[in-house]
């Protein structure tokens, strides 16, 4: 039995290394923790989204891209936000292309290639969020108050900041005057910090098991419904690809670091058991379901479905295919205001399965496998 555990552990660690190497290769890193700085470049296709008649363009002395049609007539200019600042959404950088005319009036804004979930990007476009800046001067755009898109908060905040900082840089104004404080954002931060404190009390203080149902409801409401916050394969991919976006996504980064620290002092699966909203949803469903629970069969010839899942992801990355990882997990279910019907159905399947099986998604979750593998050996030694 001990030999099988060692073999399983070696397999998991090997799989983690393969994934890291694949991510390093795909994201342009020389080493796992050193990324080559690559400028975000433009293409004619990008510019044609703003100016359809574009046939060529050139960088002028002010740092903008002048755009010309087939008669070599200038049709406008474009500002690349990443030339002025780096704005991060939920899973990485969100570069913008801002089209302006000679009067510095914004013609249109488009998002360039990024690692944000497709559902968030679609929500930003479908909500006509980007249209708020159309026909607005750069000076007005710098001060314009625009509401974030509900369900795509991080992405829309990155767009707002990108427009403001780009306008501020072009007009050589002080960017510090364009930051505003949202009262609801402060409330959410307070709720998050209180939940973090509560989670540590639940883990380390004896006699708190009787409050677990109440605690799970709080996790579901705060982490799931209010914050839409969950560690996922898509998020980890974005961190490894573009680095930690501290200002935009400090809550999830804090959870990740805390989960590793707590696991290394002897409490395995801290995140999965105490902070994952999908885990809370399944556990609450298990508690109130009238049906007898069974464990989902998740092994095949000694390999777990979670490991097979990770192997598939690693293989796809090594072969040069970048799957939409957010579709591989049901966490987007909590962003039901913006996601498509497919992801809602995915979440409902997990919910319905929880009526008959004990935490069915936890049995196959690739993110849980990653977190558990990272802290596995240390946690085992501490426990013994």
C-alpha positions in Angstrom: 0.0 0.0 0.0 2.8 2.4 0.9 4.5 1.6 -2.4 1.3 2.5 -4.3 1.0 5.8 -2.4 4.6 6.7 -3.4 4.0 5.8 -7.0 0.8 7.9 -7.0 2.6 10.8 -5.5 5.5 10.6 -8.0 3.0 10.5 -10.8 1.2 13.6 -9.5 4.4 15.5 -9.1 5.6 14.5 -12.5 2.3 15.7 -13.9 2.6 19.0 -12.2 6.1 19.5 -13.6 4.9 18.7 -17.1 2.1 21.3 -16.8 4.5 23.9 -15.5 6.9 23.3 -18.4 4.0 23.3 -20.9 2.8 26.6 -19.5 6.3 28.1 -19.5 6.8 27.1 -23.1 3.4 28.4 -24.2 3.7 31.7 -22.4 7.3 32.6 -23.5 9.3 32.0 -20.4 12.9 31.1 -20.3 12.5 29.7 -16.8 9.4 28.9 -14.8 9.6 32.1 -12.9 11.2 34.4 -15.4 9.1 35.7 -18.3 10.5 37.3 -21.5 8.9 40.7 -21.8 7.0 40.7 -25.1 5.3 43.8 -26.3 1.7 43.4 -27.4 1.6 44.0 -31.1 -1.0 45.1 -33.5 -2.3 43.6 -36.7 -4.4 45.0 -39.6 -7.3 42.8 -38.4 -7.2 44.5 -35.0 -7.3 48.0 -36.6 -10.0 47.0 -39.0 -12.3 46.3 -36.1 -12.3 50.1 -35.5 -11.5 51.4 -39.0 -12.8 48.7 -41.6 -11.1 50.5 -44.6 -7.6 50.2 -43.1 -4.9 49.1 -45.5 -1.7 50.2 -43.6 -0.6 52.1 -40.5 2.4 53.6 -38.9 3.6 54.7 -35.5 3.8 58.5 -35.2 6.1 60.5 -33.0 3.5 60.8 -30.3 3.2 57.1 -29.8 -0.1 56.6 -31.6 -0.7 54.5 -34.7 -1.9 56.5 -37.7 -4.3 54.5 -39.8 -4.7 54.9 -43.6 -7.1 53.6 -46.3 -6.2 52.3 -49.8 -5.9 55.9 -51.1 -3.4 56.6 -48.3 -5.8 58.9 -46.7 -5.7 59.0 -42.9 -8.9 57.7 -41.3 -7.9 58.0 -37.7 -5.4 57.0 -35.0 -5.2 54.2 -32.5 -3.8 54.1 -29.0 -2.5 50.8 -27.5 -3.3 50.9 -23.8 -0.4 48.6 -22.9 2.0 51.3 -24.2 0.9 53.5 -21.3 0.0 51.1 -18.5 -0.6 47.5 -17.7 -4.2 46.7 -16.5 -5.2 43.3 -15.2 -8.5 41.6 -15.2 -9.4 38.3 -13.5 -6.9 36.1 -15.3 -4.3 38.4 -16.7 -3.6 41.5 -18.8 -6.5 43.2 -20.7 -5.0 45.4 -23.5 -7.2 47.8 -25.3 -7.1 49.4 -28.7 -8.6 52.9 -28.6 -9.5 54.6 -31.9 -9.5 58.4 -31.9 -9.8 61.1 -34.5 -7.7 64.3 -34.9 -9.9 66.1 -32.3 -9.0 63.3 -29.8 -12.6 62.0 -29.8 -12.9 58.3 -29.3 -14.3 56.5 -32.3 -14.4 53.0 -30.8 -12.7 50.7 -28.2 -11.9 47.1 -28.8 -10.2 44.5 -26.5 -7.1 42.8 -27.9 -6.1 39.2 -27.2 -6.2 38.4 -23.5 -6.6 35.5 -21.1 -10.0 36.5 -19.7 -12.8 34.0 -19.9 -14.8 34.4 -23.1 -18.0 34.8 -21.2 -16.7 37.9 -19.4 -15.5 39.4 -22.7 -18.8 38.7 -24.3 -20.6 40.4 -21.4 -18.5 43.5 -21.8 -19.5 43.8 -25.4 -23.1 42.7 -25.1 -23.8 45.0 -22.2 -22.8 47.9 -24.5 -20.3 48.7 -21.9 -17.6 49.8 -24.4 -20.1 52.2 -26.0 -20.0 54.5 -23.0 -16.8 56.0 -24.4 -17.9 56.3 -28.0 -17.9 59.9 -29.3 -16.4 61.1 -26.0 -13.2 63.2 -25.9 -10.1 61.8 -24.1 -10.4 64.5 -21.5 -13.9 63.5 -20.7 -13.1 59.8 -20.9 -10.5 60.3 -18.2 -13.1 61.5 -15.7 -16.2 59.6 -17.0 -18.0 57.5 -14.4 -18.8 54.1 -15.8 -20.5 51.3 -13.9 -18.8 47.9 -14.0 -20.6 45.0 -15.7 -22.3 42.9 -13.1 -20.8 39.4 -13.2 -17.7 40.6 -15.0 -16.3 43.0 -12.4 -12.6 42.4 -12.8 -12.7 42.6 -16.6 -14.8 45.7 -16.8 -12.6 47.4 -14.1 -9.5 46.6 -16.2 -11.2 48.3 -19.2 -12.1 51.4 -17.2 -8.6 51.7 -15.8 -7.1 51.1 -19.2 -9.1 53.9 -20.8 -8.4 56.3 -18.0 -4.7 55.7 -17.7 -4.2 55.9 -21.5 -6.1 59.2 -21.7 -4.2 60.5 -18.7 -0.9 59.6 -20.3 -1.7 61.1 -23.7 -3.0 64.3 -22.1 -0.2 64.3 -19.6 -2.5 64.6 -16.7 -2.1 63.3 -13.2 -3.6 59.7 -13.1 -4.0 59.9 -9.3 -7.0 62.1 -9.7 -9.0 59.5 -11.6 -9.3 56.8 -8.9 -12.6 56.6 -7.2 -13.8 54.5 -4.3 -16.8 52.3 -4.6 -18.8 51.8 -1.4 -20.0 48.4 -2.4 -16.4 47.3 -3.2 -15.4 48.2 0.3 -18.3 46.2 1.8 -17.2 43.2 -0.3 -13.6 43.5 0.9 -14.8 43.6 4.5 -17.0 40.5 4.0 -14.1 38.7 2.4 -11.7 39.5 5.2 -14.2 38.5 7.8 -14.8 35.2 6.0 -11.0 34.6 5.9 -10.8 35.1 9.7 -13.8 32.8 10.2 -12.2 30.1 8.1 -9.1 30.0 10.2 -11.2 29.8 13.4 -13.2 26.9 11.9 -9.9 25.1 11.0 -7.9 25.5 14.1 -10.4 26.0 17.0 -12.0 22.9 18.4 -15.8 22.8 18.9 -16.6 24.7 15.8 -18.0 21.8 13.8 -21.6 22.6 15.0 -21.4 25.9 13.2 -20.2 24.3 9.9 -23.6 24.5 8.1 -23.9 28.2 8.9 -20.3 28.7 7.7 -20.9 26.8 4.5 -23.9 29.1 3.8 -21.6 32.1 4.3 -19.0 30.7 1.9 -21.7 30.0 -0.7 -23.2 33.5 -0.4 -19.9 35.5 -0.1 -17.4 33.6 -2.2 -19.9 32.4 -4.8 -22.9 34.7 -5.2 -21.3 38.0 -4.1 -17.6 37.8 -5.1 -17.8 35.1 -7.8 -14.4 34.1 -6.5 -12.9 30.6 -7.0 -9.5 29.3 -7.7 -9.6 27.5 -11.1 -7.4 26.0 -13.7 -8.1 29.0 -15.9 -7.0 31.4 -13.2 -3.8 29.4 -12.4 -3.0 29.4 -16.1 -3.4 33.2 -16.2 -1.1 33.6 -13.2 1.7 31.5 -14.7 1.3 33.1 -18.1 1.1 36.8 -17.1 2.0 36.8 -13.4 0.0 37.8 -10.3 -2.4 40.7 -10.8 -2.2 41.9 -7.2 -4.3 45.1 -7.5 -7.0 43.6 -9.6 -7.3 40.2 -8.0 -5.7 40.3 -4.5 -8.5 38.3 -2.9 -7.9 35.1 -4.9 -4.1 35.5 -4.5 -4.5 35.8 -0.8 -6.7 32.7 -0.7 -4.1 30.8 -2.7 -1.2 31.7 -0.5 -3.3 31.1 2.7 -4.3 27.7 1.4 -0.7 26.7 0.8 0.4 28.0 4.2 -2.4 26.2 6.1 -1.8 23.0 4.2 1.9 23.1 5.1 1.2 23.3 8.8 -0.9 20.1 8.7 -4.4 21.0 7.4 -4.8 19.5 4.0 -7.4 20.6 1.5 -8.0 23.9 3.3 -9.3 25.7 0.3 -11.4 22.8 -1.0 -13.1 22.2 2.4 -13.4 25.7 3.7 -13.3 28.3 0.9 -14.4 26.8 -2.4 -18.0 28.0 -3.2 -18.6 24.9 -5.3 -17.5 22.7 -2.5 -19.9 24.6 -0.2 -22.8 24.2 -2.6 -22.2 20.4 -2.9 -21.8 20.0 0.9 -25.0 21.9 1.7 -26.9 19.8 -1.0 -25.5 16.6 0.6 -26.7 17.7 4.0 -30.3 18.4 3.0 -30.8 15.7 0.4 -33.1 12.9 1.5 -31.3 10.4 -0.6 -28.6 8.0 0.4 -25.2 9.3 -0.7 -22.6 7.2 -2.6 -19.1 8.0 -3.6 -18.6 8.7 -7.3 -16.4 6.0 -8.9 -13.4 8.1 -9.9 -10.5 5.6 -10.4 -9.5 3.6 -13.4 -6.6 1.1 -13.1 -5.1 3.1 -10.2 -5.4 6.5 -11.9 -8.0 9.1 -10.7 -10.2 11.0 -13.0 -8.6 14.2 -11.6 -5.2 13.0 -12.8 -6.5 12.1 -16.2 -8.1 15.5 -16.5 -4.8 17.2 -15.7 -3.0 14.9 -18.2 -5.4 16.1 -20.9 -4.8 19.7 -20.0 -1.0 19.3 -20.0 -1.2 17.4 -23.3 -3.3 20.1 -25.0 -0.9 22.8 -23.9 2.2 20.8 -25.1 0.6 20.3 -28.5 0.0 24.0 -28.9 -3.7 23.9 -28.2 -5.0 26.4 -25.7 -8.4 25.1 -24.5 -10.9 27.5 -22.8 -10.2 26.1 -19.4 -13.1 27.9 -17.8 -15.4 25.4 -19.6 -13.6 22.5 -18.0 -14.8 23.4 -14.5 -18.2 24.5 -13.2 -17.1 27.6 -11.2 -18.4 30.0 -13.8 -21.9 28.8 -12.7 -21.7 31.5 -10.0 -21.4 34.2 -12.7 -24.8 33.2 -13.9 -25.6 36.8 -14.9 -23.2 36.7 -17.8 -22.4 33.1 -18.7 -24.1 31.1 -21.4 -26.7 28.3 -20.8 -24.0 25.6 -21.2 -22.1 26.6 -18.1 -25.3 27.0 -16.2 -26.3 23.5 -17.1 -22.9 22.3 -16.1 -23.4 23.8 -12.6 -26.9 22.4 -12.3 -25.6 18.9 -13.2 -23.1 19.1 -10.3 -25.9 20.4 -8.1 -28.3 17.5 -9.0 -25.5 14.9 -8.7 -24.9 16.1 -5.2 -28.4 14.8 -4.3 -27.1 11.3 -4.8 -23.3 11.4 -4.5 -20.9 12.8 -1.9 -19.3 16.0 -3.4 -19.2 14.6 -6.9 -17.3 17.5 -8.5 -14.6 17.4 -5.7 -13.9 13.9 -6.8 -12.8 15.0 -10.3 -11.7 18.6 -9.8 -8.4 19.2 -11.5 -7.7 22.4 -9.4 -8.2 20.5 -6.2 -5.8 17.8 -7.5 -3.2 20.6 -8.2 -3.5 22.2 -4.7 -3.6 18.9 -2.9 -0.5 17.6 -4.8 1.5 20.7 -4.0 1.0 20.3 -0.2 0.7 16.5 -0.1 4.1 15.4 1.2 4.5 18.2 3.8 1.0 17.7 5.1 1.5 14.0 5.5 4.7 14.4 7.5 3.2 17.0 9.8 0.2 14.7 10.4 2.4 11.8 11.3 
